Amino acid sequence: MRLRVGIVGGSIAGCAVAIAARRAGCEVTVFERSARDLSARGFGIALPNPLWQRLVEQGYLPPGVPSCVVHRRVWLTRDDVTPHGRELWHQPSSARTLNWATLWRNLRTQLPADIYRTAAHVQEVVIGQEHGLIRLGDGGETRCHVVVGADGARSLVRQCIAPGVLPTHARYVLCRGSVAAQQVAPIATAMRNLDGAYVTVMFQRGHAVFYWIPSSSSCRTSPQRILNWAVYSQSVPISPHAAAEPARRVLCAALEEMPQEWADLVRLTSPEAVTTHPVADLTMQSYVRGPLLLAGDAGTIARPHAASGAAKALEDALFLERLLASHADVAALLAAYDKERCPAGNDLVKIGRRIGRHQVEAPPDWSRMTEQDLPAWTASTLAGSPHYLYQQGA
């Protein structure tokens, strides 16, 4: 029997799952509610090197996709002596950074146009004994052996699996933006620290991260870089629809606590290009109900500190491909997927919460921290859970 797989959501998770299901011989349809190309979405993302290599080796990404190589992490804090700040620690950190749009486009182009339906607004998913029924806003219906919820943080499919389960919001926010490499070039000290690095700037009400990514228009022969930045700052919770002015005040207050040079990098971004997001997370008891399963942020939602949103979605897809190729029984397949991927997602949520507490909600007094303090502090943050951005060593 050839399985019919319906995928709700055509972003990174949806495209990756569609590739996985097609490679396993399934009949696949992707339902993406947006009528527009998704390339304008997203900022920079990071992937662990082993995952990057698997994606290339297994054909999910072609060799030579524009990316930036990270091999170290630099920790800094303000010292009121130099505009650059005091360097606390240089830590090994192995990753690839890339543009969200580049990753999505390379996944999307592997899917035939006739299976990727745009402007397909899924209104309802009905759980049956052996099938899931996808109902569209235009009255259309599709019956599938497996329905994959890859519809992001506000997932409709998640509500079918776990009604009433909603994200929990932290008492701080995330501001994001990017700066062209030409604008950064005059700040020589920052340019040196950013070479092959993921820079973390710590302050008492939060922290900021800076790293290079290729621009969305980069090609393999002529790569162009942009500086991606993210600032986490304590605040009363800001709703997703909050006015721009309160969000700008949160960012301005955070910049006053940062070393001048790094604050100036953020200020190079035009206010219209800065986005502010509430920080939230969500755990799940199960990724599966009947013929329904979840992938990516439709499942658990980890705080962005974990730098694992895209990675989790891709790992979900890779694991699902293995199961589809080895399990003839749908119920057994779904149970095996749930047993592996739901705990993995919940573990990332726990890591994100610990990082948020140690770096935003209850940070140490950074003026007193030394290079000798950082390894023990990192170990207490991770509490035994490995993370690719927090490698130990000198």
N, C-alpha and C positions, 0 to 999 in steps of 0.2 A: 504493500500500500504506500502510495506517495503522499507524504504528509503535506497538508495545506497549512501554512503559517502566515498569520496576519500580524503585522507589526504596527502598533499605534505610536507614531512619532518617527520623523525622518531625520533627526539630528545625528550626532556622532554615535550614540548607542543604537539607534534604529538602523542606521546604515551598516554598522559593524555586525549586528545580529542578522541582518538581511544577507550579507556576504556569507556569514557562517552557515545559515540555513540553506542557501543556494548551493554552497560547496558540498553540503551533505545530501543533496538531491531533492530538497523540498520545493514545493510550489509556493512562492513567496509573493506577498503584496504588502507594500509599505503605504501607510496612510499618514500623510503630513498635512496638517491643517493650514500651514502658511502657503499662500500662492506665490510667494517671492523666493528667490534664491536666498539661502541661509548664510552666504559667505560674509555678510556684514556683521554677523553675530560674533560675540566672544572676544577675548583678549589673548594673552599668552597662556600656554599650558606646559606642564612638564611631564615627562614620562621616564620611568626608570630605564636604564640602559638595557637590562635583560629583556624587558617587555618590548622595547624598540626593536631589538634584534629579532625577536620572535615574529613580530609583525612583518618585518621585511622578509625573513626566511619563509614564512608561510603565505606570503603573497597578499597580505592585507594592505601593505604600503609598498610602492616601488622603491628600489634603491635610489639614493640621491634626493629624496624629499628634502627641501630646504629646512634646516634645523640648526640650532646652536648647541655646541657641546659645553656642558658644565662639568668641571672636575674639582671645584673647591667651593667652600662657603666661607664668606668673610662676615664677621660679626663686628659691629661698631656701635658706639654710643657717643653722646655729646659730652664734650669736656670743657667748653667755654674757653679754650685756648686756640684751637685751630678750626677753621671752617669745615674741615673734613671730618672732625671728630676723632675719638680715640679708638684705635683698632684693638678689639678684645681677643680675637681668636681667628685663626685660619683652620678650617676643618675640612677634611676630605668629603666630597659630595659628588656623586656620579649620576648624571642625568642628561637628557636631551630636552631642549625647550623648542617650542614651535608655535606657530600661529594657529589659533583655533580654526580659522577659515581654511588654511592649507590642509589641515588634517581632514576636515569635513569634505572638502572638494576631492581629495584623493580617495576617500571611501565612496563618496557619491558616484564618481565616474565609473566605478566597477558595477553599478547596477543599471540594467536596461531601463530605458525611459518608460516602458509600458508597465513595469511593476512598481514604480515609484509615483504614487498619485498625490499631486499637490492640490491645495484647496479642498482637501478631504477632511471635513470636520466630523470627527467621531462623536456622536451624541450619546451613545449608550453601548455598553458591552454586557451581554447576557450570558450567564454561565449555564451551560447545559451538561448533560450526563457525559457525552463524549465529544462535544463540540463547544466552541465559543461563538457567539453571534455578534458581529460588529455592525452596529446600525449608524448610518451617517445622517447628517442633518438634511440632506437632499432626499431622504427616503430610501436610499440604497442600503442593501444588506449583504454581508459576506459571512459565510459559515466556515470556520477553520477548526482544524484539529488542535492547534495551539495558537493562543493569542498572546503576543508579547507586549507588555506595557513598557515602551521606551519613550514615554511622553513626559519625562522630566520631573522637576520638583513638585509641580502641581498635578501630578498624574491622576487622570480619570480611572485608569485601570487599577492603580493602587487602592482607590476608594472602593472598588469592587471586591478586592481581596481583603482589605482591612478598613471597613467603613468607620469614619470618624477619627482615624489616626492622622494627626496633623504635626507639622514641624514645630519644634520648640525654639524660640528666639533667644539669642544671647543678648546681654546688655552692652553690646558694642556693635559698630558698623564697619563695613569695608568700603573704601573708596578706591577706584581704579582708574588708570589712564595710561597713556603711552606718549613717548617723545621721539621724534626723528633723530637719527644718529648725528646728523649735521648740527643739531641744536646742542647736543651733549658735548661735542668735540672740544669746545673751549675749556671745559672743566677737567683739567688734566688729571688731577688726583683720582677723581671718580672713574675716569676712563681706564686708568691703570688697575683699579680694584675690580672693575667690571669684566676684565679680560678673563673669559672662561669661568666666571664666578656667578654665584647666587648671593647677593649682598643683603644682609639683614641688619637694619638700623633699629636699635632698641631705644625706647624712651619710657617714661614712667606711666604713661596712660595707654601704651600700646606698642606697636612696632610697624616698620615698613620693610618691604622687600623690593629689590630691583634686580632685573636680569634682562639680557638681550633675547629677542626673538626675531626671526626673519619677518619682514613685512609681508602682507598678504599678496603682494604683487611680485615677490621674489621668484626667480627661476633658478634652476640648478647652475647655470653658467654665469649668472650675474646676481648673486645674493645681495639683498639690501637688509639692513638691520634697523630695528626700532627698540627703544628702551621701554620695557613694560614695568610698571610699578603698581604696588598695592599698599595701602595704608590702613591698618586696623587701629581703631581708637575707641576708648570707652565713651559711652553715650547712653542717654535714655534710648530705648528701642525706637527706631525710625521705621515707619511702615513702608512697604514697597511703593506706595503712592505719595510719599511725603513731598512737601514742597522743596524746591531746589535750595532755597536760602538757608533753612536749618542744616541741610546736609553740607553746604559750603562752610558754615560756621564750625561744624565738627572737624572738617579737614583743616581749616585755618588754625584752630586751636592745637591740633596735632603737630602742624608744621612748626609752631613756635617752640615745641619741645625737642625738635630734631636738630642735628648739626646743620649749619647754614647751607653748606654745599648741597646736601641731599634734599633739604627743603626747597632749594632753588631749582633742582631738577624737576620736582613735582610742579612747581609754579610755572615751568615752561609749557605745561599743558594748558590749552585754552579751557576756560571754565565749561564751555559747552561740550567738551570732549571728556569731562570727568563724570563717571557714573558712581552712584552710591547704592549699596545693597545692604539690607539687614542680614545679619549672620544667623543662620538657623541650622538645626540638624534633626535627624529623625532615625530611630531604630525600628526594626520590624521583627515580628515573631516568625513570619514566614514570607517568602517571595512567591508562593504558589497557592492557588486555590482552584480546584477543578482543572480546566484546560488553560488557565491563565498563569503567566509568570511575569516577573519584573526584571528589568535590566537597567543599568546606569542609575541616574538620580531618581528614576521612578521607584526604585527600591529604597535602600537606605540613603540618607543625605548626610554626608560628612561636612564639617566646617571646612572652608577653603584652605586652612592651615595644612591640612593633610595633603594638599596638592595631588589629589588622586581621583578627581571626578571623571576625567576622560580615561585614566588608567583603569579605574574600576569597570567602566562600561566596556572597554576593550577586553579586559580579562573575562567579563561575563560572556562576551561573544565567543572568545576562544574556547572557553570551557563548554559552552553550549554546542559548538561545532563537534567537539569530541563525543559528547553524549548522543547527538543526533546520528553520528556515524556508527555508534556501537550499541544503541538501544532500539529494539524494535517495538517495545511496549511504551506507549506514551506516558502512562502513569508512573512507571519505573524511571523513565527519563526525567520527569518533572520532580520526583522525589530526590533523585540524585543531584539535580541542579540546586534544589532548595537546601539540601544538606551541606553543600559546599559554599554556595555564593551568599546566602543570607548571613551566616556567621562571619564571613570575610568582610561583608559590608558593615556589619555591626562593630567589628574590630576597628575599622577606619573611623567610625563615629567616635569611639572611645579615645583614639589617638587625637583626633581633632579637638575634643573637649579638653584633654590634658594640655595640649599645646596652647589652647585659648586661655586656660587658667594661668599657666606659667608665664605667658608672654603678653597677656592683655589684662586679665581680670585681677591677678595677684602677682605681678612681676617682682623680682628682687630689686634692691636698690642698685641700679646699674652703675652709679658712681663709685661703688665699693667693689664691684665684681672685677676679678682678674682672670687671666688666661688659665690659671690653675683651678679656678672655681667652675669653669664652663663644662668640663667633662662630667663631673658629678651632677651638675644642674641638668644637663641633657639626659643623663641616665634616669634621673628622677622624673623628668618630663615624660619620657617614653615608657617607663615602668616595665621594661623587659620586652616591649614590642619593637621589632626592628622597623626602621623607616629609611628609605633611600636617600633622603635629604639630610639625615642626621647620622652620618657615619663617624665612627670614633677614630682617633689617631691624631697625630700632630700635624 
